[in-house]
Amino acid sequence: MFDNIQAMMKIRSAWATFTGNHPKFAAFLTEVGRSGAPEGTIIEIHMEYPDGRTISSNMRVNASDIELIESLRNLKQ
């Protein structure tokens, strides 16, 4: 039990640091978590490395993606 509390406190501290370092991205993640991503939503990610290389990808959310997210949420509870 103590290990779980300790792990949760560590994650909470790491999240506080993350939100302090990246407030706009943290707010984005919070909004996505609150409003969800219904079927048909397109999620895109783009990364630019310090050396100038870039990669990007996108996906259209489908029913099985939503089922997976719901299953993961249920595990949390």
All heavy atoms as a GROMACS GRO file, in nm:
protein
  605
    1MET      N    1   0.082  -0.120   0.000
    1MET     CA    2   0.000   0.000   0.000
    1MET      C    3   0.086   0.126   0.000
    1MET      O    4   0.062   0.218  -0.075
    1MET     CB    5  -0.094  -0.005   0.121
    1MET     CG    6  -0.175   0.119   0.140
    1MET     SD    7  -0.330   0.102   0.053
    1MET     CE    8  -0.413   0.244   0.112
    2PHE      N    9   0.190   0.125   0.085
    2PHE     CA   10   0.278   0.242   0.095
    2PHE      C   11   0.348   0.268  -0.037
    2PHE      O   12   0.366   0.384  -0.076
    2PHE     CB   13   0.380   0.221   0.208
    2PHE     CG   14   0.472   0.339   0.225
    2PHE    CD1   15   0.424   0.458   0.279
    2PHE    CD2   16   0.604   0.331   0.188
    2PHE    CE1   17   0.508   0.567   0.294
    2PHE    CE2   18   0.689   0.440   0.203
    2PHE     CZ   19   0.642   0.558   0.256
    3ASP      N   20   0.386   0.160  -0.109
    3ASP     CA   21   0.451   0.177  -0.239
    3ASP      C   22   0.360   0.249  -0.337
    3ASP      O   23   0.405   0.333  -0.414
    3ASP     CB   24   0.492   0.042  -0.297
    3ASP     CG   25   0.609  -0.020  -0.221
    3ASP    OD1   26   0.682   0.053  -0.153
    3ASP    OD2   27   0.625  -0.144  -0.231
    4ASN      N   28   0.230   0.215  -0.335
    4ASN     CA   29   0.135   0.280  -0.424
    4ASN      C   30   0.121   0.429  -0.392
    4ASN      O   31   0.114   0.511  -0.483
    4ASN     CB   32  -0.002   0.213  -0.418
    4ASN     CG   33  -0.003   0.078  -0.487
    4ASN    OD1   34   0.085   0.048  -0.567
    4ASN    ND2   35  -0.102  -0.002  -0.456
    5ILE      N   36   0.112   0.460  -0.266
    5ILE     CA   37   0.101   0.601  -0.225
    5ILE      C   38   0.227   0.677  -0.266
    5ILE      O   39   0.219   0.788  -0.319
    5ILE     CB   40   0.076   0.612  -0.073
    5ILE    CG1   41  -0.062   0.556  -0.040
    5ILE    CG2   42   0.088   0.757  -0.026
    5ILE    CD1   43  -0.089   0.542   0.108
    6GLN      N   44   0.341   0.616  -0.243
    6GLN     CA   45   0.467   0.679  -0.278
    6GLN      C   46   0.476   0.700  -0.430
    6GLN      O   47   0.518   0.806  -0.477
    6GLN     CB   48   0.583   0.593  -0.229
    6GLN     CG   49   0.713   0.665  -0.214
    6GLN     CD   50   0.815   0.579  -0.143
    6GLN    OE1   51   0.810   0.457  -0.147
    6GLN    NE2   52   0.908   0.643  -0.076
    7ALA      N   53   0.436   0.600  -0.508
    7ALA     CA   54   0.438   0.612  -0.653
    7ALA      C   55   0.341   0.720  -0.699
    7ALA      O   56   0.374   0.798  -0.790
    7ALA     CB   57   0.402   0.478  -0.717
    8MET      N   58   0.223   0.727  -0.639
    8MET     CA   59   0.126   0.829  -0.676
    8MET      C   60   0.179   0.969  -0.645
    8MET      O   61   0.159   1.062  -0.722
    8MET     CB   62  -0.007   0.803  -0.606
    8MET     CG   63  -0.081   0.683  -0.661
    8MET     SD   64  -0.230   0.642  -0.572
    8MET     CE   65  -0.325   0.790  -0.590
    9MET      N   66   0.245   0.984  -0.531
    9MET     CA   67   0.301   1.114  -0.495
    9MET      C   68   0.412   1.155  -0.593
    9MET      O   69   0.422   1.272  -0.631
    9MET     CB   70   0.353   1.111  -0.352
    9MET     CG   71   0.242   1.104  -0.248
    9MET     SD   72   0.301   1.088  -0.079
    9MET     CE   73   0.382   1.245  -0.057
   10LYS      N   74   0.491   1.058  -0.636
   10LYS     CA   75   0.598   1.086  -0.732
   10LYS      C   76   0.538   1.130  -0.867
   10LYS      O   77   0.585   1.226  -0.928
   10LYS     CB   78   0.684   0.962  -0.750
   10LYS     CG   79   0.806   0.985  -0.834
   10LYS     CD   80   0.895   0.862  -0.837
   10LYS     CE   81   1.018   0.888  -0.922
   10LYS     NZ   82   1.108   0.772  -0.924
   11ILE      N   83   0.433   1.062  -0.911
   11ILE     CA   84   0.368   1.098  -1.036
   11ILE      C   85   0.304   1.236  -1.025
   11ILE      O   86   0.313   1.318  -1.116
   11ILE     CB   87   0.263   0.992  -1.075
   11ILE    CG1   88   0.335   0.863  -1.116
   11ILE    CG2   89   0.173   1.042  -1.187
   11ILE    CD1   90   0.244   0.744  -1.133
   12ARG      N   91   0.242   1.263  -0.912
   12ARG     CA   92   0.179   1.395  -0.892
   12ARG      C   93   0.284   1.506  -0.898
   12ARG      O   94   0.262   1.611  -0.959
   12ARG     CB   95   0.106   1.396  -0.758
   12ARG     CG   96   0.027   1.520  -0.735
   12ARG     CD   97  -0.053   1.510  -0.609
   12ARG     NE   98  -0.137   1.627  -0.596
   12ARG     CZ   99  -0.212   1.652  -0.493
   12ARG    NH1  100  -0.218   1.567  -0.394
   12ARG    NH2  101  -0.284   1.761  -0.488
   13SER      N  102   0.399   1.482  -0.837
   13SER     CA  103   0.506   1.580  -0.840
   13SER      C  104   0.559   1.598  -0.982
   13SER      O  105   0.584   1.711  -1.027
   13SER     CB  106   0.620   1.536  -0.747
   13SER     OG  107   0.729   1.623  -0.757
   14ALA      N  108   0.576   1.488  -1.054
   14ALA     CA  109   0.624   1.496  -1.192
   14ALA      C  110   0.524   1.570  -1.280
   14ALA      O  111   0.562   1.649  -1.367
   14ALA     CB  112   0.650   1.355  -1.247
   15TRP      N  113   0.393   1.547  -1.258
   15TRP     CA  114   0.290   1.618  -1.336
   15TRP      C  115   0.295   1.768  -1.306
   15TRP      O  116   0.282   1.850  -1.397
   15TRP     CB  117   0.151   1.560  -1.307
   15TRP     CG  118   0.043   1.633  -1.382
   15TRP    CD1  119  -0.051   1.715  -1.328
   15TRP    CD2  120   0.019   1.633  -1.523
   15TRP    NE1  121  -0.133   1.766  -1.428
   15TRP    CE2  122  -0.091   1.717  -1.549
   15TRP    CE3  123   0.082   1.570  -1.631
   15TRP    CZ2  124  -0.140   1.740  -1.677
   15TRP    CZ3  125   0.032   1.594  -1.758
   15TRP    CH2  126  -0.078   1.677  -1.780
   16ALA      N  127   0.315   1.804  -1.181
   16ALA     CA  128   0.325   1.947  -1.145
   16ALA      C  129   0.444   2.012  -1.215
   16ALA      O  130   0.434   2.124  -1.265
   16ALA     CB  131   0.335   1.962  -0.994
   17THR      N  132   0.555   1.941  -1.220
   17THR     CA  133   0.673   1.992  -1.291
   17THR      C  134   0.644   2.006  -1.440
   17THR      O  135   0.675   2.109  -1.501
   17THR     CB  136   0.794   1.899  -1.268
   17THR    OG1  137   0.823   1.893  -1.128
   17THR    CG2  138   0.916   1.949  -1.343
   18PHE      N  139   0.581   1.904  -1.498
   18PHE     CA  140   0.547   1.906  -1.640
   18PHE      C  141   0.456   2.023  -1.672
   18PHE      O  142   0.480   2.096  -1.768
   18PHE     CB  143   0.481   1.773  -1.679
   18PHE     CG  144   0.445   1.763  -1.824
   18PHE    CD1  145   0.539   1.724  -1.918
   18PHE    CD2  146   0.317   1.794  -1.868
   18PHE    CE1  147   0.507   1.714  -2.052
   18PHE    CE2  148   0.283   1.786  -2.002
   18PHE     CZ  149   0.378   1.745  -2.095
   19THR      N  150   0.352   2.043  -1.593
   19THR     CA  151   0.258   2.152  -1.621
   19THR      C  152   0.325   2.288  -1.602
   19THR      O  153   0.291   2.384  -1.672
   19THR     CB  154   0.131   2.144  -1.534
   19THR    OG1  155   0.166   2.146  -1.396
   19THR    CG2  156   0.052   2.018  -1.565
   20GLY      N  157   0.420   2.297  -1.511
   20GLY     CA  158   0.495   2.422  -1.495
   20GLY      C  159   0.585   2.450  -1.614
   20GLY      O  160   0.598   2.565  -1.657
   21ASN      N  161   0.645   2.345  -1.668
   21ASN     CA  162   0.734   2.360  -1.783
   21ASN      C  163   0.659   2.380  -1.914
   21ASN      O  164   0.711   2.444  -2.006
   21ASN     CB  165   0.825   2.238  -1.797
   21ASN     CG  166   0.929   2.228  -1.688
   21ASN    OD1  167   0.964   2.326  -1.624
   21ASN    ND2  168   0.978   2.108  -1.664
   22HIS      N  169   0.540   2.321  -1.925
   22HIS     CA  170   0.465   2.320  -2.052
   22HIS      C  171   0.317   2.351  -2.027
   22HIS      O  172   0.231   2.267  -2.053
   22HIS     CB  173   0.479   2.184  -2.120
   22HIS     CG  174   0.619   2.131  -2.122
   22HIS    ND1  175   0.716   2.181  -2.206
   22HIS    CD2  176   0.679   2.034  -2.049
   22HIS    CE1  177   0.830   2.116  -2.186
   22HIS    NE2  178   0.810   2.027  -2.091
   23PRO      N  179   0.285   2.470  -1.979
   23PRO     CA  180   0.146   2.498  -1.940
   23PRO      C  181   0.045   2.488  -2.055
   23PRO      O  182  -0.067   2.441  -2.035
   23PRO     CB  183   0.151   2.640  -1.883
   23PRO     CG  184   0.278   2.700  -1.936
   23PRO     CD  185   0.373   2.585  -1.957
   24LYS      N  186   0.082   2.531  -2.175
   24LYS     CA  187  -0.013   2.524  -2.287
   24LYS      C  188  -0.040   2.380  -2.327
   24LYS      O  189  -0.154   2.344  -2.357
   24LYS     CB  190   0.039   2.603  -2.408
   24LYS     CG  191   0.037   2.753  -2.386
   24LYS     CD  192   0.087   2.824  -2.511
   24LYS     CE  193   0.089   2.974  -2.490
   24LYS     NZ  194   0.137   3.044  -2.609
   25PHE      N  195   0.064   2.297  -2.330
   25PHE     CA  196   0.045   2.157  -2.368
   25PHE      C  197  -0.034   2.083  -2.261
   25PHE      O  198  -0.121   2.003  -2.291
   25PHE     CB  199   0.179   2.089  -2.394
   25PHE     CG  200   0.165   1.954  -2.459
   25PHE    CD1  201   0.125   1.943  -2.591
   25PHE    CD2  202   0.189   1.839  -2.387
   25PHE    CE1  203   0.111   1.818  -2.651
   25PHE    CE2  204   0.175   1.714  -2.446
   25PHE     CZ  205   0.136   1.704  -2.579
   26ALA      N  206  -0.006   2.111  -2.136
   26ALA     CA  207  -0.081   2.049  -2.026
   26ALA      C  208  -0.229   2.087  -2.034
   26ALA      O  209  -0.316   2.003  -2.013
   26ALA     CB  210  -0.021   2.088  -1.891
   27ALA      N  211  -0.257   2.214  -2.064
   27ALA     CA  212  -0.396   2.258  -2.078
   27ALA      C  213  -0.462   2.188  -2.196
   27ALA      O  214  -0.580   2.150  -2.189
   27ALA     CB  215  -0.401   2.410  -2.098
   28PHE      N  216  -0.389   2.168  -2.305
   28PHE     CA  217  -0.440   2.095  -2.420
   28PHE      C  218  -0.477   1.953  -2.380
   28PHE      O  219  -0.587   1.905  -2.412
   28PHE     CB  220  -0.333   2.094  -2.531
   28PHE     CG  221  -0.362   2.000  -2.644
   28PHE    CD1  222  -0.451   2.034  -2.744
   28PHE    CD2  223  -0.300   1.875  -2.649
   28PHE    CE1  224  -0.478   1.946  -2.849
   28PHE    CE2  225  -0.326   1.787  -2.752
   28PHE     CZ  226  -0.415   1.823  -2.852
   29LEU      N  227  -0.388   1.884  -2.311
   29LEU     CA  228  -0.416   1.746  -2.268
   29LEU      C  229  -0.536   1.740  -2.174
   29LEU      O  230  -0.620   1.650  -2.186
   29LEU     CB  231  -0.293   1.686  -2.199
   29LEU     CG  232  -0.171   1.662  -2.286
   29LEU    CD1  233  -0.054   1.613  -2.201
   29LEU    CD2  234  -0.202   1.564  -2.397
   30THR      N  235  -0.548   1.837  -2.086
   30THR     CA  236  -0.661   1.842  -1.994
   30THR      C  237  -0.792   1.860  -2.071
   30THR      O  238  -0.891   1.792  -2.045
   30THR     CB  239  -0.642   1.956  -1.892
   30THR    OG1  240  -0.523   1.930  -1.817
   30THR    CG2  241  -0.760   1.965  -1.797
   31GLU      N  242  -0.792   1.950  -2.168
   31GLU     CA  243  -0.913   1.973  -2.249
   31GLU      C  244  -0.951   1.850  -2.330
   31GLU      O  245  -1.068   1.813  -2.338
   31GLU     CB  246  -0.893   2.093  -2.341
   31GLU     CG  247  -1.009   2.121  -2.434
   31GLU     CD  248  -1.141   2.150  -2.362
   31GLU    OE1  249  -1.139   2.196  -2.247
   31GLU    OE2  250  -1.247   2.125  -2.423
   32VAL      N  251  -0.853   1.785  -2.390
   32VAL     CA  252  -0.881   1.662  -2.467
   32VAL      C  253  -0.938   1.556  -2.374
   32VAL      O  254  -1.034   1.487  -2.408
   32VAL     CB  255  -0.755   1.612  -2.539
   32VAL    CG1  256  -0.776   1.472  -2.596
   32VAL    CG2  257  -0.714   1.708  -2.650
   33GLY      N  258  -0.882   1.543  -2.256
   33GLY     CA  259  -0.934   1.447  -2.159
   33GLY      C  260  -1.075   1.478  -2.117
   33GLY      O  261  -1.157   1.388  -2.096
   34ARG      N  262  -1.108   1.606  -2.106
   34ARG     CA  263  -1.241   1.648  -2.062
   34ARG      C  264  -1.343   1.634  -2.174
   34ARG      O  265  -1.452   1.582  -2.155
   34ARG     CB  266  -1.237   1.792  -2.013
   34ARG     CG  267  -1.366   1.839  -1.950
   34ARG     CD  268  -1.353   1.970  -1.876
   34ARG     NE  269  -1.295   2.078  -1.954
   34ARG     CZ  270  -1.364   2.154  -2.041
   34ARG    NH1  271  -1.491   2.134  -2.060
   34ARG    NH2  272  -1.303   2.250  -2.106
   35SER      N  273  -1.308   1.679  -2.294
   35SER     CA  274  -1.406   1.680  -2.403
   35SER      C  275  -1.402   1.554  -2.488
   35SER      O  276  -1.496   1.528  -2.563
   35SER     CB  277  -1.386   1.804  -2.491
   35SER     OG  278  -1.258   1.802  -2.550
   36GLY      N  279  -1.295   1.477  -2.477
   36GLY     CA  280  -1.287   1.352  -2.552
   36GLY      C  281  -1.251   1.372  -2.698
   36GLY      O  282  -1.227   1.484  -2.744
   37ALA      N  283  -1.247   1.260  -2.770
   37ALA     CA  284  -1.217   1.261  -2.912
   37ALA      C  285  -1.313   1.163  -2.978
   37ALA      O  286  -1.286   1.045  -2.988
   37ALA     CB  287  -1.071   1.220  -2.936
   38PRO      N  288  -1.428   1.212  -3.023
   38PRO     CA  289  -1.528   1.122  -3.081
   38PRO      C  290  -1.480   1.059  -3.211
   38PRO      O  291  -1.385   1.107  -3.274
   38PRO     CB  292  -1.649   1.213  -3.105
   38PRO     CG  293  -1.595   1.351  -3.107
   38PRO     CD  294  -1.472   1.351  -3.022
   39GLU      N  295  -1.547   0.953  -3.250
   39GLU     CA  296  -1.514   0.884  -3.374
   39GLU      C  297  -1.512   0.985  -3.489
   39GLU      O  298  -1.598   1.072  -3.498
   39GLU     CB  299  -1.617   0.774  -3.401
   39GLU     CG  300  -1.577   0.682  -3.512
   39GLU     CD  301  -1.666   0.559  -3.523
   39GLU    OE1  302  -1.751   0.537  -3.434
   39GLU    OE2  303  -1.650   0.487  -3.622
   40GLY      N  304  -1.410   0.974  -3.573
   40GLY     CA  305  -1.394   1.066  -3.685
   40GLY      C  306  -1.297   1.179  -3.657
   40GLY      O  307  -1.253   1.248  -3.750
   41THR      N  308  -1.262   1.200  -3.530
   41THR     CA  309  -1.166   1.303  -3.494
   41THR      C  310  -1.029   1.266  -3.552
   41THR      O  311  -0.990   1.150  -3.548
   41THR     CB  312  -1.154   1.315  -3.340
   41THR    OG1  313  -1.280   1.352  -3.286
   41THR    CG2  314  -1.048   1.416  -3.298
   42ILE      N  315  -0.958   1.364  -3.604
   42ILE     CA  316  -0.823   1.340  -3.654
   42ILE      C  317  -0.724   1.393  -3.551
   42ILE      O  318  -0.733   1.509  -3.509
   42ILE     CB  319  -0.800   1.408  -3.790
   42ILE    CG1  320  -0.893   1.346  -3.894
   42ILE    CG2  321  -0.653   1.396  -3.832
   42ILE    CD1  322  -0.890   1.413  -4.029
   43ILE      N  323  -0.631   1.307  -3.511
   43ILE     CA  324  -0.525   1.343  -3.418
   43ILE      C  325  -0.395   1.347  -3.498
   43ILE      O  326  -0.363   1.253  -3.570
   43ILE     CB  327  -0.514   1.242  -3.303
   43ILE    CG1  328  -0.644   1.239  -3.223
   43ILE    CG2  329  -0.394   1.276  -3.213
   43ILE    CD1  330  -0.651   1.129  -3.119
   44GLU      N  331  -0.322   1.456  -3.487
   44GLU     CA  332  -0.197   1.471  -3.560
   44GLU      C  333  -0.087   1.511  -3.463
   44GLU      O  334  -0.110   1.590  -3.371
   44GLU     CB  335  -0.212   1.577  -3.669
   44GLU     CG  336  -0.091   1.590  -3.758
   44GLU     CD  337  -0.119   1.680  -3.876
   44GLU    OE1  338  -0.148   1.798  -3.854
   44GLU    OE2  339  -0.112   1.630  -3.989
   45ILE      N  340   0.030   1.456  -3.485
   45ILE     CA  341   0.146   1.493  -3.402
   45ILE      C  342   0.263   1.522  -3.494
   45ILE      O  343   0.282   1.456  -3.597
   45ILE     CB  344   0.179   1.384  -3.298
   45ILE    CG1  345   0.285   1.434  -3.201
   45ILE    CG2  346   0.219   1.254  -3.365
   45ILE    CD1  347   0.296   1.354  -3.073
   46HIS      N  348   0.338   1.623  -3.458
   46HIS     CA  349   0.453   1.668  -3.538
   46HIS      C  350   0.569   1.690  -3.441
   46HIS      O  351   0.551   1.754  -3.337
   46HIS     CB  352   0.417   1.799  -3.609
   46HIS     CG  353   0.530   1.864  -3.677
   46HIS    ND1  354   0.568   1.832  -3.806
   46HIS    CD2  355   0.617   1.958  -3.636
   46HIS    CE1  356   0.672   1.906  -3.840
   46HIS    NE2  357   0.703   1.983  -3.738
   47MET      N  358   0.685   1.634  -3.474
   47MET     CA  359   0.804   1.654  -3.391
   47MET      C  360   0.915   1.715  -3.473
   47MET      O  361   0.938   1.675  -3.587
   47MET     CB  362   0.852   1.520  -3.333
   47MET     CG  363   0.761   1.464  -3.228
   47MET     SD  364   0.816   1.306  -3.161
   47MET     CE  365   0.986   1.334  -3.122
   48GLU      N  366   0.983   1.813  -3.415
   48GLU     CA  367   1.100   1.873  -3.478
   48GLU      C  368   1.218   1.855  -3.383
   48GLU      O  369   1.216   1.902  -3.269
   48GLU     CB  370   1.076   2.021  -3.505
   48GLU     CG  371   1.190   2.085  -3.579
   48GLU     CD  372   1.161   2.229  -3.618
   48GLU    OE1  373   1.044   2.262  -3.644
   48GLU    OE2  374   1.257   2.308  -3.620
   49TYR      N  375   1.318   1.782  -3.429
   49TYR     CA  376   1.436   1.754  -3.347
   49TYR      C  377   1.531   1.873  -3.348
   49TYR      O  378   1.528   1.956  -3.440
   49TYR     CB  379   1.508   1.630  -3.402
   49TYR     CG  380   1.430   1.503  -3.383
   49TYR    CD1  381   1.343   1.456  -3.481
   49TYR    CD2  382   1.442   1.428  -3.266
   49TYR    CE1  383   1.271   1.340  -3.464
   49TYR    CE2  384   1.370   1.311  -3.248
   49TYR     CZ  385   1.286   1.267  -3.347
   49TYR     OH  386   1.214   1.152  -3.329
   50PRO      N  387   1.619   1.882  -3.247
   50PRO     CA  388   1.714   1.992  -3.243
   50PRO      C  389   1.803   2.002  -3.368
   50PRO      O  390   1.845   2.112  -3.405
   50PRO     CB  391   1.799   1.962  -3.119
   50PRO     CG  392   1.709   1.882  -3.031
   50PRO     CD  393   1.626   1.798  -3.125
   51ASP      N  394   1.827   1.889  -3.434
   51ASP     CA  395   1.911   1.893  -3.554
   51ASP      C  396   1.833   1.930  -3.680
   51ASP      O  397   1.887   1.930  -3.791
   51ASP     CB  398   1.983   1.759  -3.575
   51ASP     CG  399   1.890   1.643  -3.606
   51ASP    OD1  400   1.767   1.664  -3.621
   51ASP    OD2  401   1.940   1.529  -3.613
   52GLY      N  402   1.702   1.962  -3.665
   52GLY     CA  403   1.622   2.007  -3.777
   52GLY      C  404   1.537   1.898  -3.843
   52GLY      O  405   1.450   1.929  -3.923
   53ARG      N  406   1.563   1.771  -3.811
   53ARG     CA  407   1.480   1.664  -3.868
   53ARG      C  408   1.338   1.678  -3.815
   53ARG      O  409   1.318   1.720  -3.701
   53ARG     CB  410   1.531   1.525  -3.826
   53ARG     CG  411   1.661   1.484  -3.884
   53ARG     CD  412   1.704   1.345  -3.836
   53ARG     NE  413   1.720   1.345  -3.691
   53ARG     CZ  414   1.668   1.254  -3.607
   53ARG    NH1  415   1.599   1.154  -3.654
   53ARG    NH2  416   1.688   1.262  -3.477
   54THR      N  417   1.241   1.641  -3.898
   54THR     CA  418   1.102   1.643  -3.854
   54THR      C  419   1.035   1.512  -3.892
   54THR      O  420   1.070   1.449  -3.992
   54THR     CB  421   1.022   1.759  -3.916
   54THR    OG1  422   1.020   1.743  -4.057
   54THR    CG2  423   1.082   1.893  -3.880
   55ILE      N  424   0.940   1.472  -3.809
   55ILE     CA  425   0.854   1.359  -3.840
   55ILE      C  426   0.712   1.396  -3.797
   55ILE      O  427   0.693   1.477  -3.706
   55ILE     CB  428   0.898   1.228  -3.771
   55ILE    CG1  429   0.901   1.241  -3.619
   55ILE    CG2  430   1.032   1.181  -3.823
   55ILE    CD1  431   0.924   1.110  -3.545
   56SER      N  432   0.615   1.340  -3.866
   56SER     CA  433   0.477   1.366  -3.827
   56SER      C  434   0.392   1.245  -3.864
   56SER      O  435   0.429   1.164  -3.949
   56SER     CB  436   0.423   1.493  -3.892
   56SER     OG  437   0.424   1.479  -4.032
   57SER      N  438   0.278   1.235  -3.800
   57SER     CA  439   0.183   1.128  -3.827
   57SER      C  440   0.046   1.176  -3.785
   57SER      O  441   0.032   1.271  -3.707
   57SER     CB  442   0.222   1.001  -3.752
   57SER     OG  443   0.135   0.895  -3.786
   58ASN      N  444  -0.057   1.109  -3.837
   58ASN     CA  445  -0.193   1.140  -3.792
   58ASN      C  446  -0.276   1.013  -3.795
   58ASN      O  447  -0.234   0.912  -3.851
   58ASN     CB  448  -0.256   1.251  -3.876
   58ASN     CG  449  -0.273   1.211  -4.021
   58ASN    OD1  450  -0.324   1.104  -4.052
   58ASN    ND2  451  -0.233   1.298  -4.110
   59MET      N  452  -0.389   1.020  -3.731
   59MET     CA  453  -0.482   0.907  -3.728
   59MET      C  454  -0.624   0.960  -3.716
   59MET      O  455  -0.646   1.067  -3.660
   59MET     CB  456  -0.452   0.812  -3.612
   59MET     CG  457  -0.470   0.874  -3.474
   59MET     SD  458  -0.450   0.759  -3.339
   59MET     CE  459  -0.619   0.713  -3.308
   60ARG      N  460  -0.718   0.887  -3.770
   60ARG     CA  461  -0.859   0.918  -3.754
   60ARG      C  462  -0.913   0.822  -3.647
   60ARG      O  463  -0.899   0.701  -3.660
   60ARG     CB  464  -0.935   0.900  -3.884
   60ARG     CG  465  -1.082   0.941  -3.874
   60ARG     CD  466  -1.154   0.928  -4.008
   60ARG     NE  467  -1.086   1.003  -4.114
   60ARG     CZ  468  -1.109   1.130  -4.144
   60ARG    NH1  469  -1.197   1.199  -4.075
   60ARG    NH2  470  -1.044   1.190  -4.241
   61VAL      N  471  -0.971   0.875  -3.542
   61VAL     CA  472  -1.022   0.794  -3.432
   61VAL      C  473  -1.139   0.708  -3.482
   61VAL      O  474  -1.229   0.758  -3.549
   61VAL     CB  475  -1.070   0.884  -3.314
   61VAL    CG1  476  -1.133   0.803  -3.204
   61VAL    CG2  477  -0.953   0.967  -3.261
   62ASN      N  478  -1.133   0.578  -3.449
   62ASN     CA  479  -1.242   0.488  -3.487
   62ASN      C  480  -1.301   0.423  -3.361
   62ASN      O  481  -1.252   0.445  -3.249
   62ASN     CB  482  -1.197   0.385  -3.591
   62ASN     CG  483  -1.087   0.295  -3.540
   62ASN    OD1  484  -1.086   0.254  -3.426
   62ASN    ND2  485  -0.991   0.264  -3.626
   63ALA      N  486  -1.403   0.344  -3.377
   63ALA     CA  487  -1.476   0.285  -3.264
   63ALA      C  488  -1.385   0.199  -3.177
   63ALA      O  489  -1.394   0.203  -3.053
   63ALA     CB  490  -1.595   0.204  -3.315
   64SER      N  491  -1.295   0.122  -3.236
   64SER     CA  492  -1.208   0.036  -3.155
   64SER      C  493  -1.108   0.118  -3.073
   64SER      O  494  -1.071   0.077  -2.963
   64SER     CB  495  -1.134  -0.066  -3.243
   64SER     OG  496  -1.046  -0.003  -3.332
   65ASP      N  497  -1.067   0.234  -3.124
   65ASP     CA  498  -0.980   0.323  -3.046
   65ASP      C  499  -1.053   0.372  -2.921
   65ASP      O  500  -0.995   0.376  -2.811
   65ASP     CB  501  -0.938   0.445  -3.130
   65ASP     CG  502  -0.862   0.407  -3.256
   65ASP    OD1  503  -0.789   0.307  -3.254
   65ASP    OD2  504  -0.879   0.478  -3.356
   66ILE      N  505  -1.179   0.408  -2.938
   66ILE     CA  506  -1.259   0.457  -2.826
   66ILE      C  507  -1.278   0.345  -2.723
   66ILE      O  508  -1.267   0.369  -2.602
   66ILE     CB  509  -1.394   0.513  -2.876
   66ILE    CG1  510  -1.367   0.639  -2.960
   66ILE    CG2  511  -1.487   0.544  -2.759
   66ILE    CD1  512  -1.487   0.689  -3.037
   67GLU      N  513  -1.302   0.223  -2.769
   67GLU     CA  514  -1.316   0.109  -2.678
   67GLU      C  515  -1.188   0.088  -2.598
   67GLU      O  516  -1.193   0.063  -2.477
   67GLU     CB  517  -1.347  -0.018  -2.756
   67GLU     CG  518  -1.489  -0.026  -2.806
   67GLU     CD  519  -1.514  -0.157  -2.881
   67GLU    OE1  520  -1.456  -0.261  -2.842
   67GLU    OE2  521  -1.590  -0.152  -2.980
   68LEU      N  522  -1.072   0.099  -2.663
   68LEU     CA  523  -0.944   0.084  -2.594
   68LEU      C  524  -0.928   0.189  -2.486
   68LEU      O  525  -0.890   0.158  -2.372
   68LEU     CB  526  -0.828   0.092  -2.693
   68LEU     CG  527  -0.688   0.096  -2.632
   68LEU    CD1  528  -0.659  -0.032  -2.554
   68LEU    CD2  529  -0.584   0.118  -2.740
   69ILE      N  530  -0.957   0.314  -2.517
   69ILE     CA  531  -0.944   0.423  -2.420
   69ILE      C  532  -1.038   0.400  -2.301
   69ILE      O  533  -0.999   0.418  -2.185
   69ILE     CB  534  -0.972   0.560  -2.485
   69ILE    CG1  535  -0.870   0.589  -2.596
   69ILE    CG2  536  -0.975   0.672  -2.382
   69ILE    CD1  537  -0.727   0.596  -2.550
   70GLU      N  538  -1.160   0.358  -2.329
   70GLU     CA  539  -1.255   0.331  -2.220
   70GLU      C  540  -1.205   0.216  -2.133
   70GLU      O  541  -1.218   0.220  -2.010
   70GLU     CB  542  -1.394   0.300  -2.277
   70GLU     CG  543  -1.465   0.423  -2.330
   70GLU     CD  544  -1.479   0.533  -2.226
   70GLU    OE1  545  -1.516   0.505  -2.109
   70GLU    OE2  546  -1.453   0.649  -2.261
   71SER      N  547  -1.148   0.112  -2.193
   71SER     CA  548  -1.094   0.000  -2.116
   71SER      C  549  -0.980   0.048  -2.025
   71SER      O  550  -0.972   0.007  -1.909
   71SER     CB  551  -1.042  -0.109  -2.208
   71SER     OG  552  -1.146  -0.166  -2.283
   72LEU      N  553  -0.894   0.134  -2.077
   72LEU     CA  554  -0.784   0.187  -1.996
   72LEU      C  555  -0.837   0.275  -1.883
   72LEU      O  556  -0.784   0.269  -1.771
   72LEU     CB  557  -0.687   0.266  -2.085
   72LEU     CG  558  -0.608   0.184  -2.187
   72LEU    CD1  559  -0.532   0.275  -2.282
   72LEU    CD2  560  -0.516   0.086  -2.118
   73ARG      N  561  -0.939   0.354  -1.911
   73ARG     CA  562  -0.998   0.437  -1.805
   73ARG      C  563  -1.057   0.350  -1.695
   73ARG      O  564  -1.047   0.381  -1.576
   73ARG     CB  565  -1.107   0.528  -1.863
   73ARG     CG  566  -1.054   0.648  -1.931
   73ARG     CD  567  -1.165   0.741  -1.973
   73ARG     NE  568  -1.110   0.859  -2.035
   73ARG     CZ  569  -1.176   0.935  -2.118
   73ARG    NH1  570  -1.300   0.908  -2.150
   73ARG    NH2  571  -1.119   1.042  -2.170
   74ASN      N  572  -1.121   0.240  -1.733
   74ASN     CA  573  -1.181   0.150  -1.635
   74ASN      C  574  -1.074   0.083  -1.549
   74ASN      O  575  -1.099   0.056  -1.432
   74ASN     CB  576  -1.268   0.045  -1.704
   74ASN     CG  577  -1.394   0.105  -1.763
   74ASN    OD1  578  -1.440   0.210  -1.720
   74ASN    ND2  579  -1.448   0.040  -1.863
   75LEU      N  580  -0.958   0.057  -1.604
   75LEU     CA  581  -0.848   0.000  -1.526
   75LEU      C  582  -0.803   0.097  -1.416
   75LEU      O  583  -0.767   0.055  -1.307
   75LEU     CB  584  -0.728  -0.032  -1.614
   75LEU     CG  585  -0.736  -0.156  -1.701
   75LEU    CD1  586  -0.612  -0.165  -1.790
   75LEU    CD2  587  -0.751  -0.279  -1.617
   76LYS      N  588  -0.805   0.225  -1.448
   76LYS     CA  589  -0.764   0.329  -1.354
   76LYS      C  590  -0.853   0.330  -1.230
   76LYS      O  591  -0.809   0.360  -1.120
   76LYS     CB  592  -0.766   0.465  -1.423
   76LYS     CG  593  -0.706   0.578  -1.340
   76LYS     CD  594  -0.699   0.704  -1.421
   76LYS     CE  595  -0.819   0.788  -1.397
   76LYS     NZ  596  -0.812   0.922  -1.453
   77GLN      N  597  -0.980   0.295  -1.248
   77GLN     CA  598  -1.076   0.298  -1.137
   77GLN      C  599  -1.069   0.169  -1.066
   77GLN      O  600  -1.071   0.130  -0.969
   77GLN     CB  601  -1.216   0.321  -1.191
   77GLN     CG  602  -1.227   0.454  -1.258
   77GLN     CD  603  -1.359   0.468  -1.335
   77GLN    OE1  604  -1.443   0.380  -1.333
   77GLN    NE2  605  -1.375   0.578  -1.402
   0.00000   0.00000   0.00000
